[in-house]
Amino acid sequence: CHLLQILSYLGACDRLLKQGYEEGQVEEAMEMFQYSEKKAAEFLHLLSQFNDMGFQQNEIKEVLLLCGNQREKALEELVMK
């Protein structure tokens, strides 16, 4: 059972890395979302989008966690900061 979880985790990390995300960010996102690849992928996608808009990475992470990866809500929060 434990081995399957590890293999599943590594597979998810590998898929996210192939999308161009940094290893440290992938590992952090996977931990933050209890190893849910779907939620980690949403988070990483929004993180890079908001990063490209010029927002600070630590602020983005905080807001995304607060808003549960809801793009519109997170964007409002970031704009208001």
LOBA-754610 format. One record per atom (N, C-alpha, C, O): residue number from 1; residue in three letters; atom name; x, y, z. Coordinates in pm, whole numbers, plus 50000, padded with zeros to 5 digits. Atoms other than C-alpha are relative to their C-alpha. Example, Ala and Ser with C-alpha at 12.3 -4.5 7.8 and 13.67 -1.06 7.14 Angstrom:
<rs>
+-----+-----+----+-------+-------+-------+
:   k :   r :  a :     x :     y :     z :
+-----+-----+----+-------+-------+-------+
:   1 : ala :  N : 50089 : 49881 : 50000 :
:   1 : ala : CA : 51230 : 49550 : 50780 :
:   1 : ala :  C : 50090 : 50120 : 50000 :
:   1 : ala :  O : 50194 : 50118 : 50066 :
:   2 : ser :  N : 49918 : 49881 : 49994 :
:   2 : ser : CA : 51367 : 49894 : 50714 :
:   2 : ser :  C : 49923 : 50109 : 50073 :
:   2 : ser :  O : 49974 : 50220 : 50090 :
+-----+-----+----+-------+-------+-------+
</rs>
This chain:
<rs>
+-----+-----+----+-------+-------+-------+
:   k :   r :  a :     x :     y :     z :
+-----+-----+----+-------+-------+-------+
:   1 : cys :  N : 50084 : 49880 : 50000 :
:   1 : cys : CA : 50000 : 50000 : 50000 :
:   1 : cys :  C : 50087 : 50125 : 50000 :
:   1 : cys :  O : 50067 : 50217 : 49921 :
:   2 : his :  N : 49912 : 49884 : 49989 :
:   2 : his : CA : 50272 : 50243 : 50101 :
:   2 : his :  C : 50080 : 50022 : 49872 :
:   2 : his :  O : 50101 : 50136 : 49828 :
:   3 : leu :  N : 49923 : 49991 : 50124 :
:   3 : leu : CA : 50474 : 50165 : 49789 :
:   3 : leu :  C : 49915 : 50060 : 49887 :
:   3 : leu :  O : 49965 : 50139 : 49807 :
:   4 : leu :  N : 50089 : 49946 : 50103 :
:   4 : leu : CA : 50174 : 50241 : 49567 :
:   4 : leu :  C : 49984 : 50151 : 50016 :
:   4 : leu :  O : 49980 : 50225 : 49917 :
:   5 : gln :  N : 50012 : 49856 : 49975 :
:   5 : gln : CA : 50136 : 50581 : 49734 :
:   5 : gln :  C : 50124 : 50073 : 49952 :
:   5 : gln :  O : 50115 : 50181 : 49892 :
:   6 : ile :  N : 49873 : 49938 : 50042 :
:   6 : ile : CA : 50502 : 50659 : 49670 :
:   6 : ile :  C : 50007 : 50006 : 49848 :
:   6 : ile :  O : 50043 : 50109 : 49791 :
:   7 : leu :  N : 49996 : 50003 : 50146 :
:   7 : leu : CA : 50479 : 50552 : 49306 :
:   7 : leu :  C : 49901 : 50100 : 49940 :
:   7 : leu :  O : 49930 : 50166 : 49840 :
:   8 : ser :  N : 50101 : 49907 : 50046 :
:   8 : ser : CA : 50162 : 50755 : 49261 :
:   8 : ser :  C : 50051 : 50144 : 50016 :
:   8 : ser :  O : 50033 : 50227 : 49927 :
:   9 : tyr :  N : 49943 : 49868 : 49972 :
:   9 : tyr : CA : 50332 : 51059 : 49418 :
:   9 : tyr :  C : 50108 : 50035 : 49897 :
:   9 : tyr :  O : 50109 : 50145 : 49842 :
:  10 : leu :  N : 49891 : 49975 : 50095 :
:  10 : leu : CA : 50639 : 51024 : 49196 :
:  10 : leu :  C : 49947 : 50021 : 49859 :
:  10 : leu :  O : 49997 : 50105 : 49784 :
:  11 : gly :  N : 50062 : 49985 : 50132 :
:  11 : gly : CA : 50422 : 50984 : 48886 :
:  11 : gly :  C : 49938 : 50138 : 49985 :
:  11 : gly :  O : 49952 : 50203 : 49881 :
:  12 : ala :  N : 50064 : 49869 : 50002 :
:  12 : ala : CA : 50226 : 51297 : 48973 :
:  12 : ala :  C : 50106 : 50110 : 49990 :
:  12 : ala :  O : 50092 : 50203 : 49911 :
:  13 : cys :  N : 49891 : 49901 : 50004 :
:  13 : cys : CA : 50546 : 51495 : 49038 :
:  13 : cys :  C : 50062 : 50005 : 49861 :
:  13 : cys :  O : 50089 : 50112 : 49807 :
:  14 : asp :  N : 49940 : 50009 : 50133 :
:  14 : asp : CA : 50690 : 51374 : 48709 :
:  14 : asp :  C : 49913 : 50070 : 49896 :
:  14 : asp :  O : 49963 : 50143 : 49811 :
:  15 : arg :  N : 50091 : 49936 : 50096 :
:  15 : arg : CA : 50382 : 51485 : 48515 :
:  15 : arg :  C : 50001 : 50152 : 50016 :
:  15 : arg :  O : 49999 : 50225 : 49917 :
:  16 : leu :  N : 49998 : 49856 : 49976 :
:  16 : leu : CA : 50389 : 51828 : 48680 :
:  16 : leu :  C : 50133 : 50062 : 49955 :
:  16 : leu :  O : 50135 : 50172 : 49902 :
:  17 : leu :  N : 49869 : 49951 : 50044 :
:  17 : leu : CA : 50762 : 51867 : 48614 :
:  17 : leu :  C : 50005 : 50011 : 49848 :
:  17 : leu :  O : 50065 : 50105 : 49793 :
:  18 : lys :  N : 50003 : 49999 : 50147 :
:  18 : lys : CA : 50702 : 51785 : 48247 :
:  18 : lys :  C : 49920 : 50119 : 49946 :
:  18 : lys :  O : 49937 : 50158 : 49830 :
:  19 : gln :  N : 50074 : 49881 : 50040 :
:  19 : gln : CA : 50461 : 52080 : 48237 :
:  19 : gln :  C : 50083 : 50127 : 50019 :
:  19 : gln :  O : 50038 : 50237 : 49986 :
:  20 : gly :  N : 49908 : 49887 : 49991 :
:  20 : gly : CA : 50757 : 52302 : 48317 :
:  20 : gly :  C : 50010 : 50067 : 50137 :
:  20 : gly :  O : 50074 : 50171 : 50151 :
:  21 : tyr :  N : 49991 : 49941 : 49866 :
:  21 : tyr : CA : 50713 : 52368 : 48688 :
:  21 : tyr :  C : 50130 : 49957 : 50068 :
:  21 : tyr :  O : 50185 : 49851 : 50037 :
:  22 : glu :  N : 49875 : 50030 : 49930 :
:  22 : glu : CA : 51017 : 52378 : 48918 :
:  22 : glu :  C : 49976 : 49889 : 50104 :
:  22 : glu :  O : 49869 : 49879 : 50162 :
:  23 : glu :  N : 50011 : 50115 : 49910 :
:  23 : glu : CA : 51086 : 52072 : 49133 :
:  23 : glu :  C : 49958 : 50041 : 50141 :
:  23 : glu :  O : 49872 : 49979 : 50202 :
:  24 : gly :  N : 50032 : 49954 : 49865 :
:  24 : gly : CA : 51075 : 52265 : 49461 :
:  24 : gly :  C : 49855 : 50042 : 50013 :
:  24 : gly :  O : 49789 : 50013 : 50113 :
:  25 : gln :  N : 50139 : 49955 : 49999 :
:  25 : gln : CA : 50741 : 52420 : 49373 :
:  25 : gln :  C : 49904 : 49882 : 49990 :
:  25 : gln :  O : 49800 : 49881 : 50056 :
:  26 : val :  N : 50084 : 50119 : 50017 :
:  26 : val : CA : 50596 : 52086 : 49265 :
:  26 : val :  C : 49988 : 49926 : 50133 :
:  26 : val :  O : 49879 : 49889 : 50175 :
:  27 : glu :  N : 50001 : 50072 : 49874 :
:  27 : glu : CA : 50698 : 51918 : 49591 :
:  27 : glu :  C : 49920 : 50076 : 50105 :
:  27 : glu :  O : 49842 : 50017 : 50180 :
:  28 : glu :  N : 50072 : 49917 : 49903 :
:  28 : glu : CA : 50566 : 52208 : 49799 :
:  28 : glu :  C : 49848 : 49995 : 49974 :
:  28 : glu :  O : 49770 : 49979 : 50068 :
:  29 : ala :  N : 50142 : 50003 : 50035 :
:  29 : ala : CA : 50233 : 52214 : 49612 :
:  29 : ala :  C : 49937 : 49865 : 50033 :
:  29 : ala :  O : 49825 : 49859 : 50084 :
:  30 : met :  N : 50052 : 50134 : 49971 :
:  30 : met : CA : 50190 : 51837 : 49646 :
:  30 : met :  C : 49978 : 49983 : 50150 :
:  30 : met :  O : 49878 : 49924 : 50193 :
:  31 : glu :  N : 50015 : 50010 : 49855 :
:  31 : glu : CA : 50247 : 51860 : 50021 :
:  31 : glu :  C : 49885 : 50086 : 50050 :
:  31 : glu :  O : 49807 : 50043 : 50135 :
:  32 : met :  N : 50104 : 49908 : 49955 :
:  32 : met : CA : 50016 : 52160 : 50063 :
:  32 : met :  C : 49861 : 49943 : 49976 :
:  32 : met :  O : 49768 : 49969 : 50053 :
:  33 : phe :  N : 50131 : 50052 : 50036 :
:  33 : phe : CA : 49730 : 51973 : 49896 :
:  33 : phe :  C : 49988 : 49850 : 50025 :
:  33 : phe :  O : 49920 : 49778 : 49952 :
:  34 : gln :  N : 50007 : 50142 : 49962 :
:  34 : gln : CA : 49779 : 51634 : 50063 :
:  34 : gln :  C : 50016 : 49907 : 49880 :
:  34 : gln :  O : 49944 : 49808 : 49865 :
:  35 : tyr :  N : 49963 : 50084 : 50113 :
:  35 : tyr : CA : 49928 : 51489 : 49745 :
:  35 : tyr :  C : 49890 : 49986 : 49895 :
:  35 : tyr :  O : 49887 : 49886 : 49822 :
:  36 : ser :  N : 50101 : 50000 : 50107 :
:  36 : ser : CA : 49629 : 51573 : 49526 :
:  36 : ser :  C : 50063 : 50065 : 49877 :
:  36 : ser :  O : 50091 : 50185 : 49876 :
:  37 : glu :  N : 49937 : 49949 : 50122 :
:  37 : glu : CA : 49777 : 51608 : 49179 :
:  37 : glu :  C : 49915 : 50109 : 49935 :
:  37 : glu :  O : 49967 : 50208 : 49885 :
:  38 : lys :  N : 50091 : 49905 : 50063 :
:  38 : lys : CA : 49469 : 51793 : 49052 :
:  38 : lys :  C : 50011 : 50137 : 50067 :
:  38 : lys :  O : 50025 : 50239 : 50000 :
:  39 : lys :  N : 49995 : 49872 : 49928 :
:  39 : lys : CA : 49478 : 52060 : 49324 :
:  39 : lys :  C : 50139 : 50063 : 49989 :
:  39 : lys :  O : 50150 : 50185 : 49975 :
:  40 : ala :  N : 49863 : 49948 : 50014 :
:  40 : ala : CA : 49857 : 52093 : 49304 :
:  40 : ala :  C : 50018 : 50062 : 49862 :
:  40 : ala :  O : 50081 : 50167 : 49848 :
:  41 : ala :  N : 49989 : 49950 : 50137 :
:  41 : ala : CA : 49831 : 52140 : 48926 :
:  41 : ala :  C : 49928 : 50134 : 49985 :
:  41 : ala :  O : 49979 : 50226 : 49922 :
:  42 : glu :  N : 50075 : 49873 : 50004 :
:  42 : glu : CA : 49563 : 52410 : 48966 :
:  42 : glu :  C : 50081 : 50111 : 50066 :
:  42 : glu :  O : 50094 : 50221 : 50013 :
:  43 : phe :  N : 49923 : 49904 : 49924 :
:  43 : phe : CA : 49776 : 52585 : 49226 :
:  43 : phe :  C : 50121 : 50049 : 49920 :
:  43 : phe :  O : 50146 : 50169 : 49911 :
:  44 : leu :  N : 49879 : 49965 : 50075 :
:  44 : leu : CA : 50093 : 52576 : 49013 :
:  44 : leu :  C : 49966 : 50083 : 49877 :
:  44 : leu :  O : 50038 : 50177 : 49842 :
:  45 : his :  N : 50045 : 49926 : 50118 :
:  45 : his : CA : 49904 : 52698 : 48707 :
:  45 : his :  C : 49967 : 50145 : 50037 :
:  45 : his :  O : 50012 : 50239 : 49971 :
:  46 : leu :  N : 50038 : 49865 : 49957 :
:  46 : leu : CA : 49755 : 52995 : 48893 :
:  46 : leu :  C : 50121 : 50076 : 50053 :
:  46 : leu :  O : 50134 : 50196 : 50030 :
:  47 : leu :  N : 49878 : 49937 : 49947 :
:  47 : leu : CA : 50086 : 53065 : 49069 :
:  47 : leu :  C : 50080 : 50060 : 49885 :
:  47 : leu :  O : 50125 : 50174 : 49893 :
:  48 : ser :  N : 49920 : 49949 : 50112 :
:  48 : ser : CA : 50265 : 53100 : 48735 :
:  48 : ser :  C : 49926 : 50111 : 49925 :
:  48 : ser :  O : 49988 : 50206 : 49878 :
:  49 : gln :  N : 50079 : 49895 : 50065 :
:  49 : gln : CA : 49979 : 53304 : 48584 :
:  49 : gln :  C : 50013 : 50133 : 50076 :
:  49 : gln :  O : 50043 : 50237 : 50016 :
:  50 : phe :  N : 49994 : 49878 : 49919 :
:  50 : phe : CA : 49976 : 53554 : 48871 :
:  50 : phe :  C : 50143 : 50053 : 50009 :
:  50 : phe :  O : 50165 : 50174 : 50018 :
:  51 : asn :  N : 49859 : 49962 : 50001 :
:  51 : asn : CA : 50356 : 53555 : 48876 :
:  51 : asn :  C : 50030 : 50082 : 49875 :
:  51 : asn :  O : 50098 : 50185 : 49880 :
:  52 : asp :  N : 49982 : 49930 : 50128 :
:  52 : asp : CA : 50353 : 53660 : 48509 :
:  52 : asp :  C : 49935 : 50138 : 50002 :
:  52 : asp :  O : 49977 : 50229 : 49930 :
:  53 : met :  N : 50067 : 49870 : 49988 :
:  53 : met : CA : 50117 : 53944 : 48606 :
:  53 : met :  C : 50079 : 50096 : 50089 :
:  53 : met :  O : 50045 : 50214 : 50099 :
:  54 : gly :  N : 49914 : 49912 : 49919 :
:  54 : gly : CA : 50386 : 54076 : 48839 :
:  54 : gly :  C : 49974 : 49997 : 50150 :
:  54 : gly :  O : 50031 : 50078 : 50223 :
:  55 : phe :  N : 50024 : 50009 : 49856 :
:  55 : phe : CA : 50251 : 53973 : 49179 :
:  55 : phe :  C : 50114 : 49923 : 50067 :
:  55 : phe :  O : 50183 : 49843 : 50003 :
:  56 : gln :  N : 49895 : 50066 : 49923 :
:  56 : gln : CA : 50490 : 53856 : 49453 :
:  56 : gln :  C : 49961 : 49855 : 50030 :
:  56 : gln :  O : 49846 : 49827 : 50066 :
:  57 : gln :  N : 50030 : 50142 : 49985 :
:  57 : gln : CA : 50517 : 53479 : 49481 :
:  57 : gln :  C : 49948 : 49963 : 50140 :
:  57 : gln :  O : 49855 : 49883 : 50152 :
:  58 : asn :  N : 50047 : 50036 : 49866 :
:  58 : asn : CA : 50476 : 53465 : 49861 :
:  58 : asn :  C : 49857 : 50048 : 50023 :
:  58 : asn :  O : 49779 : 49981 : 50090 :
:  59 : glu :  N : 50136 : 49948 : 49989 :
:  59 : glu : CA : 50162 : 53681 : 49839 :
:  59 : glu :  C : 49903 : 49911 : 49921 :
:  59 : glu :  O : 49792 : 49883 : 49967 :
:  60 : ile :  N : 50084 : 50086 : 50084 :
:  60 : ile : CA : 50023 : 53463 : 49558 :
:  60 : ile :  C : 49968 : 49870 : 50075 :
:  60 : ile :  O : 49853 : 49828 : 50081 :
:  61 : lys :  N : 50019 : 50127 : 49928 :
:  61 : lys : CA : 50075 : 53144 : 49761 :
:  61 : lys :  C : 49899 : 50017 : 50113 :
:  61 : lys :  O : 49808 : 49936 : 50129 :
:  62 : glu :  N : 50087 : 49972 : 49885 :
:  62 : glu : CA : 49906 : 53294 : 50066 :
:  62 : glu :  C : 49854 : 50015 : 49954 :
:  62 : glu :  O : 49764 : 49955 : 50011 :
:  63 : val :  N : 50135 : 49971 : 50050 :
:  63 : val : CA : 49605 : 53419 : 49868 :
:  63 : val :  C : 49936 : 49875 : 49938 :
:  63 : val :  O : 49817 : 49849 : 49960 :
:  64 : leu :  N : 50056 : 50122 : 50061 :
:  64 : leu : CA : 49562 : 53095 : 49670 :
:  64 : leu :  C : 49957 : 49900 : 50107 :
:  64 : leu :  O : 49852 : 49837 : 50094 :
:  65 : leu :  N : 50038 : 50091 : 49891 :
:  65 : leu : CA : 49560 : 52891 : 49991 :
:  65 : leu :  C : 49874 : 50050 : 50068 :
:  65 : leu :  O : 49783 : 49972 : 50098 :
:  66 : leu :  N : 50115 : 49937 : 49936 :
:  66 : leu : CA : 49314 : 53134 : 50147 :
:  66 : leu :  C : 49873 : 49981 : 49918 :
:  66 : leu :  O : 49766 : 49954 : 49972 :
:  67 : cys :  N : 50115 : 50005 : 50091 :
:  67 : cys : CA : 49085 : 53124 : 49844 :
:  67 : cys :  C : 49974 : 49861 : 49943 :
:  67 : cys :  O : 49883 : 49844 : 49862 :
:  68 : gly :  N : 50020 : 50135 : 50052 :
:  68 : gly : CA : 49117 : 52753 : 49776 :
:  68 : gly :  C : 50014 : 49989 : 49850 :
:  68 : gly :  O : 49936 : 49921 : 49784 :
:  69 : asn :  N : 49971 : 50005 : 50144 :
:  69 : asn : CA : 49260 : 52805 : 49426 :
:  69 : asn :  C : 49890 : 50061 : 49913 :
:  69 : asn :  O : 49885 : 50032 : 49793 :
:  70 : gln :  N : 50103 : 49936 : 50082 :
:  70 : gln : CA : 48962 : 53013 : 49313 :
:  70 : gln :  C : 50060 : 50122 : 49932 :
:  70 : gln :  O : 50092 : 50221 : 49998 :
:  71 : arg :  N : 49926 : 49899 : 50076 :
:  71 : arg : CA : 49110 : 53228 : 49038 :
:  71 : arg :  C : 49947 : 50141 : 50020 :
:  71 : arg :  O : 50023 : 50232 : 50056 :
:  72 : glu :  N : 50058 : 49865 : 49993 :
:  72 : glu : CA : 48870 : 53524 : 49044 :
:  72 : glu :  C : 50015 : 50061 : 50139 :
:  72 : glu :  O : 50054 : 50176 : 50155 :
:  73 : lys :  N : 49992 : 49954 : 49861 :
:  73 : lys : CA : 48862 : 53549 : 49422 :
:  73 : lys :  C : 50145 : 50035 : 50036 :
:  73 : lys :  O : 50172 : 50137 : 50100 :
:  74 : ala :  N : 49859 : 49977 : 49971 :
:  74 : ala : CA : 49241 : 53522 : 49445 :
:  74 : ala :  C : 50050 : 50127 : 49931 :
:  74 : ala :  O : 50124 : 50206 : 49989 :
:  75 : leu :  N : 49959 : 49881 : 50075 :
:  75 : leu : CA : 49289 : 53787 : 49178 :
:  75 : leu :  C : 49949 : 50127 : 50069 :
:  75 : leu :  O : 50023 : 50225 : 50080 :
:  76 : glu :  N : 50053 : 49885 : 49927 :
:  76 : glu : CA : 49060 : 54027 : 49366 :
:  76 : glu :  C : 50085 : 50031 : 50123 :
:  76 : glu :  O : 50121 : 50146 : 50147 :
:  77 : glu :  N : 49919 : 49983 : 49879 :
:  77 : glu : CA : 49259 : 53970 : 49686 :
:  77 : glu :  C : 50137 : 50060 : 49966 :
:  77 : glu :  O : 50183 : 50151 : 50035 :
:  78 : leu :  N : 49868 : 49952 : 50038 :
:  78 : leu : CA : 49591 : 54028 : 49510 :
:  78 : leu :  C : 49995 : 50146 : 49956 :
:  78 : leu :  O : 50084 : 50225 : 49989 :
:  79 : val :  N : 50013 : 49863 : 50048 :
:  79 : val : CA : 49470 : 54347 : 49343 :
:  79 : val :  C : 49978 : 50096 : 50117 :
:  79 : val :  O : 50026 : 50210 : 50115 :
:  80 : met :  N : 50028 : 49915 : 49885 :
:  80 : met : CA : 49348 : 54482 : 49676 :
:  80 : met :  C : 50120 : 50021 : 50092 :
:  80 : met :  O : 50123 : 50116 : 50170 :
:  81 : lys :  N : 49883 : 49989 : 49911 :
:  81 : lys : CA : 49684 : 54425 : 49849 :
:  81 : lys :  C : 50085 : 50120 : 49964 :
:  81 : lys :  O : 50187 : 50145 : 50028 :
+-----+-----+----+-------+-------+-------+
</rs>
